[in-house]
Amino acid sequence: MPHLLLLEGNPRKVRVRADSIGVRAASQVYAEAISAHFPDIEMTVLNGADKDAALPEGASFDDFDGMVISGSSLRAFDDTFAVRNQIEILKKFGETGKPVLGSCWGLQIAAIAAGGTVEASPNGREIGFARKILLTDAGREHPYFRGKRHTFDAPCIHYDEVTKLPANATLLCTNRHSEIQGAVIPVGRSEVWAVQYHPEFDLEQLSMLFRLYKQDLLEQDFFHTEVAADGYRAQIDALIENPSNKAIAWQLGIDEDILDPHIRRAEIINWVTHCLR
């Protein structure tokens, strides 16, 4: 039975606040996505942003078959313990040669760990759905994207983006908002397969994001009125209740890329199948 190490990207204070308002931890969202397709996989969470972060007593990185890096509200270019420690954890895990999977934060800290750069996106926030992600020639041939269309949409939320990949990395996908939407990045003896978006997200998570960031979205002109913001989220909630509602899916501009969990999570499924099985 494979055993994965889940690197939780958020510090304790963020997790506590999230829990108080009924928001799932980033690592929990990832664990649920993996378990939906591979219920036999064992997972251990490491809260890498915390100063008391530690593996279970007696455990080492060699005891795990791979690592998964969740999203985070942190900014990868900040010089803080919470950021530096997670980059160091990734570097140490990379010495094992075991495979690594990452979303959003995972892509960003992998790029930094290997010598790339991360900056605030000049295009601002990308939230809800990353549109028209285009596979590169390398991405079309890579097992990470088996079963995906050459152009697709995906759940997302991010302010920052990788602006320069390490020299030994391979760009796998891109879109107009962020040139680097996915890549393979060698870190030590390991390979990190990572994307800027969130294949682990479901519609429930997206609804939560539009509730949590409603004021920000109003201030940033994603919505002009509170009624419009609430109405948009209500459409997502209605689609959660009835995923076959074609009218709402059409109005939101989404299809099976988002609604079919096997397509939405194809990157996760492919990583597990190719790297762990």
N, C-alpha and C positions, 0 to 999 in steps of 0.2 A: 504494500500500500504506500503510494507516494506521500511524503510529508513536506509541506511547504512552509516557509517562513514568510509571514505577511508583515511588511514594514509599514506601520501606520504613520502617515505623514504629519498629522496634527498634534500639537502639544496638549498636555493635560487640560489646561484651562479652556481650550477650544472644544475638546471632547466633552467636558463637563457641561459647558453651556449648551452644546448641541443636544446632549442627552436630556437636559432640563426642558427643552422645547420639542422633544420627540423626534430629533433628527438622528439618523443612524451615523455611526462613525464610518469614516472612509474605508477602513479595513473591513468593517462588517458588510458594507455594500459589496466589496470585492469577494469576500468569503461566500456570501449568498449567491453571487453570480457563478462562482466556480462550482459550488455544491449543487446548483440546479442541474448541471450537466455531468458532474463527477462526484457523486455523493460519497465515494469511498476515499477521497483524498483527505488526509489529515492536515490541519493548519494550526500554526502557532503564531500569535501576534506579538510583535516586538514594537513597543512604543518608542521609536528612535529619537523623537524630539525631546524626550524627558531626560533629565540629568541622572535619574536612577534606572535608565533603560538597561535591561539585562536579559540574556537568554535564560531559560529554565536552568535551575541548578544542575551542574554537571554536563550541560549541553554545549556543543560547539557548532560552528557553521557547517562543518563537515557532516553533521547529523541530518541535514536537510537535503532534499532532492532538488530544490530550486527556491528562488525568492520572488515574491510579488510585491511591487511598490505601489501603494495607493495614491490617491490624490492628496492635496494639502492646501490649506489657506495661506501657508508661508510663501515667501518669495525667495527663490533659489539664489539670488545674488546678494541677499542680506548676510552680513558677517555676524551671525549669532550662533550660539551653541546649538540651538535646535536645528539649524540648517547644516552647520559644519559636521555635527555628529552623524547625521543621516548620510552625508556624502562619504564620511569615513567608514561607516558601516557597509555601504555599497562597495567601496574599494576593498575592504577586508573580505567581504563575501566573494568578490571577484577573484580572489586568490584561490578559491576552491575549484574554479572552472565549471561550476554548476550554472544552469541557465537562469536568467532573470527576465521577468515580465514587468512592464511599467505602464501606467497611464498618467498623462499630464505632468504631475510632479515627478513621476518616475523618469520620464523622458528628459526633463530639465536637469535633475541632479545627475543623471547618467552622463549627459553632455558635459556638465561642469567637471565631473569626476575624471573624464577622459581628456579634458583640455579645451572644451568648447565654451561658448558663451550663451548667457540668458539675459534678456532685457525686457522691459515693458513693451508690449506690442504697440506700434504706432497707430494701429487700427482700433485700439481700445479693447473692450471686453468682447469675447465671443462666448455667447451663452445660449443654452437650449439645444440648438442644432448646428453643428459645423456642416456647412453646405458645400456640395460639389467637391468633395475630397477626391483628388485624382491620383491614381497609382502611377508611379514612375515605371520605366521599363524594368528596373530591378524589383519593384514592388509587385508587378504582374507575375514575375517568375518565382517570387518568394513564398514559401509555405505559410508564412504568417497571414497572408491574405487569401488563402484558398477558399473559394466559395463566395468571395466578394465581387461585386461588379467593379469595373475599372474606374467608375465614378460613383460615389455614394455619399450619403449623409450619415452623421453619427452624433450621439449626445455629447455635449461639451459644456465646460465653463472654464475660462482662464482669462487673465489680464496679461500675463507674461508669455514669452515664447522663446524657443531656442533660435538665436540669430546667427550662430555659427556652429556647425557640427565639427567634432574632432576630425582630424585628417584621415583617420582609419575607419570612419563611420560610413554607412550607406544610406542615402535618402530613399525612402520607400513610398512616401505619398506627400501631397501638398494641396493647398487650396489658396484662394485669393486673399483670405484673411491672414494666414500664417504659412509661409513658404515651407516650413519644416513641420509637417503634421505626423510624420512617422519615420522611424529609422532603426537600423541595427547599429548598436554602439558597443564595441569591445571595451570592457573594463577589466583590467588584469587579464586573467585567463578565461573569463566568462564573456558571454555575449548577452547584451541587454536588448530585448525586442520591446520597443516602446512606441506609444502614440501620444499625441498632444490631446486628443479627445478621450472620452470615457466609455469604452465598450461595456463596462460593468454596470453603467447606469440603466435604470428602468424608468418608466414613465412616472412612477411614484417619486423617484428621486428628482426628476425634473420639475414636478409640481412643487416639491419642497423648495427647490432653488428659487423658483419664481415667487414663492411666498417670502422666503428669507431675504431676498435681495430686491424686493419690490420698490422700496424707496430709492435705492441706488439706480434702478432701471428707469424710474420716473425722472430722476435728476439727470440721467444720461440720455434722455429722449428716446429710449426704446419704446416707451409708452408716453402719450401726451396727457392722459388722465388716469386717475386711480380706477375708474370704472373700466377703462380699456385693459389695464393690467389684470384686474380681477376677472374680467371676461375671458382673457386669454388663458389664464390658469384654469378657469372653469371648464374650458374646452378640453384641456389636458385631462382634468379629473373625469369628465364625461367619457373620454376615450379609455381611461383606466377601467371604468365600469363596463364599457362595451367596446372592446377592441375592434369589433367588426363594423363600427359606425363609419361608413365610407365618407359621409358628408363632412364630419368633423376632421377626419384624417386629411381630406382634400383641402379644407379650410386652413389647416395647420401646415399644409405642404409636406406631409410625411407619408411614407409607404412602408413596405416590409423591411427596408433598411433599419427602421426604428421599431416597428411593431413585431417583427418576427425575432424572437430571442436567439434563435440559431444563427441568423444573419447578423443581428446587432452584436452578438458576443463571439462572432466567428474568430476574431483575433485571439481571444482567450482559449477557445476550444482548440484552435490550431496549435497554439503554443504548448498546451498540455499534451495533445496528441503527438506532436512532433518531438518535443523535448523531454517529456517525462515517460511516455509509454513505449 
